[in-house]
Amino acid sequence: MTDYCDPKTVTGPKRHVSNVQVIYDGGPDDCAIARLDWDGEPGVGIRWNGNATDRPLGSPQSRGHPFWFRIPVEFTDVILQEARKLAPETELDAAYREMASDTGREQEATEWSQALIGDAANASR
């Protein structure tokens, strides 16, 4: 058994929640924030992860199944902004940030893509 309920495995309530993308996972005795679809509409969910000794399923949960709590739309932007501040940067995020800061490389990529578009526009059909 893990030391808490991994939010990447939480898909409930099943009749409402799909496409869960965890933005922040604080680990045991902390919360998790995720982008998700609720009844097919984009939303944000939150839950407490729990811990191995006290509440292994975290909260909310029902009948032995961990659930997400849907954040009201009025609060989603603030919650996501703060979750991103707390979330550790991944290697992919760091690589994208580094590439975006390389203005010379960005200029070369822009010129290349513009030339490619020009070639396609002038191609015979």
Protein Blocks (a to p, Z undefined) as FASTA:
>chain_A
ZZbdcfklpcbdfklgghiacfbdgbjhiacdddddeehiacdddddebjfklmmnopad
eehiacdddddfklmmmmmmmmmmmpccdfklmmmmmmmmmmmlmmmmmmmmmmmmmmmm
mpcZZ
